Amino acid sequence: MRIDWWTLTLQTINVLVLVLILARFFFRPIMDIVARRQEEANKLLSDATTAREKAADAKAEVDKIRVGVATERDRLIAEAQKAADIERQNLLSQVSQEIAKLRTEAEAAIARDQKVAEQAIIVRASELAVDIAQRLLARIPPGASLTAFLDGLCQKLRTLPPQERGDFTSAAATDHPIEVVVAAALSKTEIDQIRNALRDALGSELTLKVRSDPALIAGIELHGHGTIVRNSWRADLDRIHEELERAK
């Protein structure tokens, strides 16, 4: 086989020229385009990475905010619960105080009403006792009640301590009158009866000053300088009234 070196040389030159032409006018623009595309792609990737990082930062911030919101929510709920508990305790305390106040007022009102009722009962009982005493007195023969009450008075005089008895006897020694209080006016005979009975009880002649007081209802009282001896229905009723007052 015979090789045509001139033809081969020319073809080689043509190939080299073609390669140079392609390298200058085809491959270089393509490489520039590819480089630009690569640069744009790298920029896009960088932007994507930056965006992803920003998204991650944003997500972390959102998570942080979410945690903060949850924490703040829990704190607000706890504070609200605490405030509600305090308010409930205050309300319960106020209600308890109001109930205690109402109970105290009710008990005081009941006590007042009971006291008023007891006073009314005592007053009514006293009125009934006075009415009964007056009716009984109307049935006793004249002079009989004086004798009965005078005997009781003399018995009290005989049992007095010496100092109190001396209050009456010293008045007799100085002719100082002893006051005799009766329910109704007495006759001279009744006054003499009283004087004689008192002389026998005290052993001294007394100067008497007789005074009537219908409030006694029935009976007799002897008033000395510092000593009073009572034997009357009024005195008995007063004593019963005092016992009822103490028994309340």
GISUL-V518684 format. One line per field, one symbol per residue. ss: DSSP state (~ for helix, > for strand, _ for the rest). Layout:
# GISUL-V518684
ss: ???
This chain:
# GISUL-V518684
ss: ____~~~~~~~~~~~~~~~~~~~~~~~~~~~~~~~~~~~~~~~~~~~~~~~~~~~~~~~~~~~~~~~~~~~~~~~~~~~~~~~~~~~~~~~~~~~~~~~~~~~~~~~~~~~~~~~~~~~~~~~~~~~~~~~~~~~~~~~____~~~~~~~~~~~~~~~___~~~~~~~~~~~~____>>>>>_____~~~~~~~~~~~~~~~_____>>>>>_~~~__>>>>>____>>>>>~~~~~~~~~~~~~~~_
